[in-house]
Amino acid sequence: MSGTIQNRDAFLNKISSQLGRDKFPSKVERPKWSYNPQDAVLKEADLDELLEALKTQCTKIHTDLIETNKAGLAETVRNIVSEYGGGPIVTWKDSRFDEYGLSPLFNKVWPGENVEVHEWDASKEEENINLAEKSNIGITISDITLAESGTAVLFSSKDKGRTVSFLPLKSVIIIPKSSLVPRMTQAARIIREKTKNGEHLASCINFITGPSNSADIEMNLVVGVHGPVNAAYIVVEDL
């Protein structure tokens, strides 16, 4: 969006004067903290240890976790989809599905079994959302995975609609093992570095921690309130 800002300097100078400053700063300098406890969490953990932390957290957030490798990924996805009741299925348009050997499953096997699969199509706009809403399962891929909280970070784009992860009844998220980091601290740094490097950032970044839930009413936990009722993380050895 473009436009003009009226009276910005006068407004900011007034605030600065109330804070005892002669004028408002031209730039913000990052504070140098004496202690950084956020860096201590799982500080020395390798990928295997981060995976163990993720497994433990998934037991607390009502999320199924399955481990596999690239060779077994298609069969693993097929099995969890069957366990979750089959189609209709909606997926991102993501080249990583082809890299992981899932394209034959999406394009031939399931259609041959009369399982409806819709790949996100930016040209269809609202139709994508309607199909996602009617789908039983949405399949996405995590860009960054937070071991501490069991959170999958999804970068949306024109080919990766954000509704794929929350409108279907169930969610299947493929977790590349290489995407594991200790916590939000590292994810924020990765995103900041992308910004510094001039990379195009997603219009929406979703942090998804298992199926939707709420304990707003008298602290009684209810799962599946405003999004997927079930969620599965499929961790794939990609290194």
C-alpha positions in Angstrom: 0.0 0.0 0.0 1.2 3.5 -0.7 0.2 6.8 0.8 1.4 9.7 2.9 1.9 10.0 6.7 0.7 13.3 8.2 2.5 15.0 11.1 4.7 12.0 11.9 7.8 13.9 13.1 5.7 16.2 15.3 3.9 13.2 16.8 7.2 11.3 17.5 9.0 14.4 18.8 6.2 14.9 21.4 6.5 11.3 22.6 10.3 11.7 22.8 10.0 14.9 24.8 7.7 13.1 27.3 10.4 10.5 27.6 13.1 13.1 28.4 14.7 13.0 24.9 15.6 15.9 22.7 14.4 14.1 19.6 13.3 10.7 18.6 16.0 8.2 17.6 16.8 7.8 13.9 17.4 4.1 14.4 16.8 1.4 17.1 19.8 -0.3 18.6 19.3 -3.9 19.8 20.0 -4.1 23.6 22.9 -6.2 24.8 21.4 -8.4 27.4 23.5 -9.7 30.3 21.7 -13.1 30.2 20.2 -15.0 27.3 18.4 -18.0 28.9 16.5 -18.7 25.7 19.8 -19.9 24.1 20.3 -22.5 26.8 17.3 -24.6 25.9 18.5 -27.8 24.1 21.7 -25.9 23.4 24.0 -28.9 22.7 21.3 -31.2 21.3 21.9 -32.8 17.9 19.1 -33.8 15.5 18.5 -37.1 17.1 18.2 -35.5 20.6 15.9 -32.8 19.1 13.8 -35.6 17.6 13.5 -37.3 21.0 12.3 -33.9 22.5 9.8 -33.6 19.7 8.5 -37.1 20.4 8.0 -36.4 24.1 6.2 -33.1 23.4 3.9 -34.8 20.8 2.5 -37.0 23.6 1.4 -33.9 25.4 -0.2 -32.1 22.4 -2.3 -35.0 21.2 -0.3 -35.5 18.0 0.6 -38.7 16.3 4.3 -39.0 15.3 5.6 -41.5 12.8 9.2 -41.8 11.7 10.3 -43.0 8.2 12.8 -42.4 5.4 12.3 -41.2 1.9 11.9 -44.7 0.6 9.1 -45.5 3.0 7.4 -42.1 3.1 4.7 -42.7 0.4 3.6 -45.9 2.2 3.6 -44.1 5.5 1.5 -41.2 4.2 -0.9 -43.7 2.6 -1.3 -45.6 5.8 -2.0 -42.6 8.0 -4.5 -41.2 5.5 -6.3 -44.5 5.5 -6.2 -44.6 9.3 -7.7 -41.0 9.3 -10.6 -42.1 7.0 -9.2 -41.4 3.5 -10.2 -38.5 1.2 -11.0 -36.0 0.1 -7.5 -34.7 0.4 -6.1 -31.2 -0.3 -2.3 -30.5 -0.6 0.0 -27.7 -1.3 1.5 -27.3 -4.8 5.0 -28.0 -3.5 8.1 -29.3 -5.4 9.2 -31.1 -2.3 6.4 -33.6 -2.7 8.0 -34.7 -5.9 11.5 -34.7 -4.3 10.1 -37.0 -1.6 8.5 -39.4 -4.1 4.9 -38.6 -3.2 3.8 -37.4 -6.7 2.8 -41.0 -7.9 0.7 -41.4 -4.8 -1.1 -38.1 -5.3 -1.5 -38.2 -9.0 -1.9 -41.9 -9.8 -2.4 -44.3 -6.9 -5.1 -42.3 -5.0 -7.1 -41.2 -8.1 -7.0 -44.9 -9.2 -8.6 -45.8 -5.9 -11.2 -43.1 -6.3 -9.6 -41.0 -3.6 -10.2 -37.3 -4.4 -7.0 -35.3 -4.3 -6.9 -31.5 -4.9 -3.6 -29.7 -5.3 -3.7 -26.0 -4.5 -4.2 -23.9 -7.6 -3.6 -20.2 -7.3 -5.7 -19.5 -10.4 -8.8 -21.0 -8.7 -8.8 -18.6 -5.7 -12.0 -19.2 -3.7 -12.5 -22.6 -5.1 -9.4 -23.7 -3.3 -10.8 -22.6 0.0 -14.1 -24.3 -0.6 -12.4 -27.6 -1.5 -10.1 -27.3 1.6 -13.2 -26.8 3.8 -14.8 -30.0 2.4 -11.6 -32.1 2.7 -11.0 -34.7 5.3 -7.3 -34.3 5.3 -4.8 -31.5 4.5 -1.2 -32.4 3.7 1.6 -29.9 4.2 5.4 -29.8 4.8 7.1 -28.0 7.8 9.7 -25.4 6.9 11.0 -25.1 10.5 10.1 -27.5 13.4 10.4 -26.5 17.0 11.3 -29.5 19.2 10.6 -27.9 22.5 7.0 -27.1 21.8 6.2 -29.6 19.0 5.5 -26.8 16.6 5.5 -27.0 12.8 6.3 -23.6 11.0 4.6 -23.3 7.6 5.5 -20.6 5.1 2.5 -19.8 3.0 2.7 -18.6 -0.6 0.4 -18.4 -3.7 1.0 -22.2 -4.1 0.8 -23.0 -0.4 -2.5 -21.8 0.9 -2.7 -21.4 4.6 -6.2 -22.9 4.7 -4.8 -26.3 3.8 -3.5 -26.7 7.4 -6.6 -25.7 9.3 -9.8 -26.1 7.3 -9.7 -29.9 6.7 -10.9 -32.2 9.5 -7.4 -33.7 10.0 -3.9 -32.5 9.3 -0.9 -34.4 8.2 2.4 -32.5 8.3 5.6 -33.9 6.9 8.5 -33.0 9.0 12.0 -33.1 7.3 14.3 -34.1 10.1 16.7 -31.4 8.9 14.1 -28.8 9.8 14.4 -29.5 13.5 15.6 -26.6 15.8 15.4 -26.3 19.6 12.7 -23.6 19.9 11.1 -20.4 18.8 14.4 -18.5 19.4 16.1 -20.3 16.4 13.0 -19.9 14.2 12.9 -16.2 14.7 16.6 -15.9 13.9 16.2 -17.9 10.7 13.3 -15.7 9.6 15.3 -12.5 10.5 18.2 -13.7 8.4 15.9 -14.3 5.4 14.8 -10.7 5.8 18.4 -9.4 6.0 19.3 -11.4 2.9 16.5 -9.8 1.0 14.6 -13.1 0.6 10.9 -12.9 -0.2 9.0 -13.9 3.0 5.7 -15.6 3.1 2.6 -13.4 3.4 1.6 -15.6 6.3 3.8 -17.7 8.6 1.8 -20.3 10.6 3.0 -21.8 13.9 1.0 -25.0 14.3 1.3 -27.1 17.5 -0.8 -30.2 16.9 -4.6 -30.3 16.6 -6.5 -27.2 17.6 -7.5 -27.1 21.3 -8.8 -24.8 24.0 -9.1 -24.8 27.8 -10.8 -21.4 28.0 -13.8 -22.8 29.9 -12.9 -23.7 33.5 -9.5 -25.0 32.2 -11.1 -28.1 30.7 -9.2 -29.1 27.6 -11.2 -29.6 24.5 -9.3 -30.8 21.3 -10.6 -29.9 17.8 -12.3 -26.7 18.6 -11.5 -24.4 15.7 -9.3 -26.5 13.3 -8.2 -30.1 12.7 -9.5 -32.6 15.2 -6.5 -34.9 14.6 -2.9 -34.1 13.6 0.0 -36.3 12.5 3.6 -35.4 12.1 5.6 -37.7 9.7 9.3 -37.2 10.4 11.3 -38.1 7.3 15.0 -38.8 7.4 16.1 -36.4 4.6 19.9 -36.1 5.3 
